[in-house]
């Protein structure tokens, strides 16, 4: 049994890593292409909306699908849809059709696919991993994902320098094909009792309602969703406007954009290794608080420093904070949420980032064309740091973190 779950997990992680690599390759290419071509905070906002808002609309239904249908099939269908869009865009680019509009449409479709895929991935992991190994596996997964996000911008920057843009989209098609094959043919998923899969129409909305009722009745989930929502609003400028800040403050060379992504990825890799080996504090909420403090102080630093090399060093610290924030929350959900509601809980949690980041960019993007991004980072970094207070002050969160740590 031990060999079986380890084999399944290794194959699943390998396939998803390949898929993630192709996705990030194209994501960086689109982002940098638009940033370098327009140098506009407003266009960054449009791209952000195109890349995140569709996830919000599909996430509630994706959560129901993940709780009702075969999660492996959902992941593969989403991967295949994204690969098909990449192939279509690659063909357009190959024949010289290169407006920003087609890249924005691509971002919209890819966002729908990712929104359908993420709840299924989050809900599938506890299906193949024993509960006592969830923190370790999620920590390792976080490190591998960080390694992928380290390699992807380097590869993307190199390919953008020496090859036409369509090559990156073709690579995404190949990696998705391999990932789909691995998951379909080699990963064995234990059967899980599902509700009646024949439900349609209004009954889907009943399932959504049941999911929201479940979250409301479990106070620690509701508090985590609300506080994470505030966190995502404050994180938006540091996550989405820093490439524009680098261009304005330090220079428009592609290597600078690549450097911040690489340093952030190295930090995430280190953070994943740390949380995988350490496991965090006995009360996992205190691990989350530590991560928030590191991230908030780091964002303030991004707004204050004048040296680019100090700047990318701070990005490394911020990268370390991310697995320390995400892993304890994910493990808490995977360990405590009823399997019949797992997909819906992850979908609601994902909705926080998918809608609040683009909505907040409706403000931060245009404002960044008027107010220095440095000032925005100092303000939002202060807000992130202050979030430590409600996390520590909430008795419900402290009890959930202690009981299920």
N, C-alpha and C positions, 0 to 999 in steps of 0.2 A: 504493500500500500504506500509506503514511504517513497519507494522508487517511482511509483506511478505518479504521485502528485508532483514530485520534483521534475519528472520528465515533462509532464503536461505544462507545468509552470514555465520551464525553460523554453519549450517550444512556443508557447503563447507569447512570452516576453520577446523572443527572437523575432517572431512575425510582426508584433506590434512595433518593435524598434525599427524594423525596415520600413514599415508604413509611416511611422513618425518622421523618419529621415527624409523620405520623399516629400511629405507634407511640409516640413520645415524648409526644405530646399526651395520649394515654390513660394512659400509664404514670405521668406526673406527676399527672394527675387522681386516679388510684386511690391513689397513694402519699400525696398530700396529704389526700385525703378521709379515709383511714384514720388518718393521723397526727393531724389536727385533731379527728377524732371520738373517738378513743380515748386519745391522748397516752400510749401504753403501749409500752414496749420489747418486751414479749412479743408484742404484736400486730404490731409491726414485724418480729419474727422470723418469725411465721406468714406474713406477706406475702412476706418474702424467700424462705422455703422454697417458697411457692407459685409465685413468679416465677422461681426459679433451678433447683430440684431436678429438675423435669421435663426441663430441657435436658440434664442429666447422663444420664438414662436413654435419651434418644433420640439423643444425639450420636454414640455408636459406630455405630449403624445409619445415621445421616445421613452419616457419613464414607464408609461403604461405598456408599451410594446416590450420593454425589457422585462417587465414582470409577467407578461402574458405569453410571449413567443420565445422561440429558440434564440438565445442571446448570441450564439456563435453565428447564426445566419444573419442576424441584424448587423453585426460587426462587418461581415463580409459584403453584404449588400451596400452598406455605407461606403466601405473602402472602394468597392467597384464603381459606385456612382461618381465618387471624387476622381478616380482614375479616368473614367470616361470623359469627364469635363476637361481634365488636364490634356487628354489626347486631342480633343476638339480644338482647344485653345492653341496647342502646339501646331496643329495643322494650319490654323489661321495665321499664326506668327510666321510659319515657314513660307507662306505665300505672300508675306509682306504686309499683312493687315495688323497694325499695331496701335490702335487707339487705347487710351486709358480705360475707356468704357468697357471694353471686352475683359480687361483684367478685373474690373470691379464686379462684372457679372460672374466671372469665375470665382471671386471671393465670396459672393452670395451663395452660389451653389455648394462650394466647399464648406461653407459655414453650416448649411443645412445638413450635409453629410456628417460633419463632426458632431453636431448637436444630437443626431440620431445615434451616433456611435458611443459617445462618452458614458451615458448611463448604463449601457449594456456592458461596457468594459469594467466599470466600477462594480457592477452587480455580479459579474462573472467571476472575478478574482476569489471571493470567499466561497464560490462553488467548487474551486479546484485546490484551494489552499486551506489547510487546517487553521482553526482560529488562533491557536497558540503561535503560529508562524506568520501571522498577518503583518505585524510591525516589521519583522525582519524582511519579508518579501517586498513590502511596500517601500522600505528604505532602499533595498537593492534596486527595485524598479525605478525609484527616483534617481538613483545614481546613474543607471543605464540611460534613462531619458536625458539626464544632464549631459552625459557623454555624447549622446546623439545631437543634442542642441549645441554641443561644442563643435562637432564635426560638420554639422549642416551649414552654419554660416561661413565656415572656412571653405567648404566645397562650393557653396553658392557664390561667394565672392570671387573664387578662382574661375568658376565657369562663366560668371558675368564678365570677367575680364578677358577671357580667351575664347569664349564661344557665344553664339547667339542665344537669346533668351529662351527660344523654343526647346533647346537641349535640356534645360532644367525640367520642363514639363514632361518631356519624354522619359527622363530618369524617374520621375514620380510615377508614371504609368508602369514601369518595370518593377519598381519596389513594391507597389500595391499588388501587382500580380503575384509576386513571390509570397507576400504576406498572406494573401487570400488562400493560396495553395497550401501553405503550412497549416493555417488554422483549419481549413476544410478537411484535409487528408490525414493530418498527423495528431492534432490535439483532440483528446478524448474528454468530453465533458460529462460528468456524472448527471444522471437524470434528476430533474427537479420537478416536483408536483406543481402544475400550473393551473390557474383557473380555467374555466371554459374558454377556449380560444375562438369560439364562434361569435363572441359578442361584437357588436358593431354600433355605429352611430351614437345615440344618446348614452348608451351604456359605457362608452369610453369616457364620457364626461362624468358619469357616476364613479368610475374608477379614479378619475382625477380628484373628484370631491373626497372620496375615501382617503386618498393619499394626503390631501391637505388636512383632513380631520386627524389622521394619524400623527402628522407633524405637530399640529396644535396640541394634541393630547400628550405629547412627549416634549415637555418644556425645554429640555436641553437642546433638542434639534431646532426648535423655533428660534431660540436665542442665538445659536450658532449661525443660522441662516441670516438673521437680522444683523448681527455684528459683522459677519463676513460681507454682507452687502455694503455696509459703511466702509469697511476696509477696501473693497474693490473700487468704490468711488474715489477714495483718497489715493489709491495706487495708480489710477489711470494716467496721470501725467508722467510718472516715472516709468510706466510700462510702455507708453505709446508716443510720448513727445520727446524722449531723450535722444532718439536719432536726429530729430530736428534741432535740438539744443546743441548737439555735437557739431552739426554743420554750421550753425550760427556762431558758436563760441570758439571752436577749435579748428574747423576746416572741413571741406566737403569731400576729402579723399575717402574712397570706399574702405580702405584698410582701417580707418578710424571706426566706421560703423561695424566692421567685422570684429575689431578688437573688443568693443564693449559687449558684444554677444558672446565672444569666446570667454572673456573673463567672467561674465555672469554664469555661463555654463560650467566653467571650472568650479566656481563657488557652489553651484547646485550639486555638482558631483560630490564635492567634499561634504556638503550638508547631508546628502543622501547616505554617504558612507557613515557619517557621524550618527545619524538617527538610526541607521540599521544596526550599527555595532552597540551603541549606547542604549537605545530604546526610549530615551527621554526620561523626564522626571516620573516618579511613581504616579503623580497626578498629571495626566497628559495635558490638562488645560494650562499648567504652568510652563510646559514646553511651548505651547502656542503663544503664551505671553512673552516668553523670551524671544521668539521669532519676530513678534510684532515690534518689540523694542529695537531689535537689531535692524529691522527693515526701516522703521520710522527714522531712526537716527542716521541711517545710511542715506535716505532720501534727502534729509536736511543737508547732509554733507555734499550731495550732488549739486545742490544749489549754491554752496558756499565756495567750493574750491576753484582755483584758477589753473591748476596744473592738470593736463590731460592724463598723465600717468597716475596721479593720485585719484583722479576721477574714475579710471577703470579699476583701480584697486578697491574703491568703495563699491563698485558694481560687484566685485567678488564677494564682499561681505553680504550684500543684498541677496546674492545667489545662494549663499549658505543658509540664509534665513528662510527661503521658500520651502525646502523640504521639512524644516522644523515646524513650519506652519501647517502645511498640507497633510503630511503623513499622520500626525496624531488625530486629526479630524476625520480623515478617511478611515483609519483603523477603528476609531470610535463608532462610526456608522456601520462598518462591516461587521463589527463584533456585537452590536446591540440591536440593530434594526431587524425586524421581522423580514425573512427572505421574500415574502410575498409583497412587501412594500419597498424593497431595496432600490429597484430601478426608479420609482417615483421620488424617493428621498434624494437620490443622486441627481435626478433631473431638476428638482426644485433648487438644490444647492448649486447646480451648474447655471441655472437661470440667473442667479445673482450676478455672476460675472458677465454672462452673455448679454444682458440688457443694461445693467448699470454702467458698465464701462463705456459703451457707445453713447448712452444718454448723457453721461457726465462729460464726454468729449464734445457734445453739442455746445457745452459751455467752455470747457478748457481749450478746445481747438481754436475757435475764433478769438478767445481771450489771449492765446499765445501769440497772435499776430499783433497784439496791442501791448501786452504786459510781458516782461522778460520771463522766460521759462524758469530761470533761476528762482525768481520770486514765487512762482507757482509751486515749485518743488519744496521750498522752505515751508510754505504754508501747509501743504498737504502732508509733508513729513511730520510736522508738528501734530497734525490731526491723527495720523497713524499712531504715533507714540502715545497719545492720550487715550487711545483705544485700550491700552493695557488696563486702565482703571475699571471699565465695566466688566471685562473678562475676569479680573480678580475679585470684583465686588459681588458677582453673581453666585449665590449659594447653590443654585440649581446646576450651573456649569461645574463648580468645584466638586459637587457630589457626584456628578456623572463622570468626571475625569478621574476621581479617586476610586470609584466602584469598578470602573471598567478599564483601568489603566493596566 
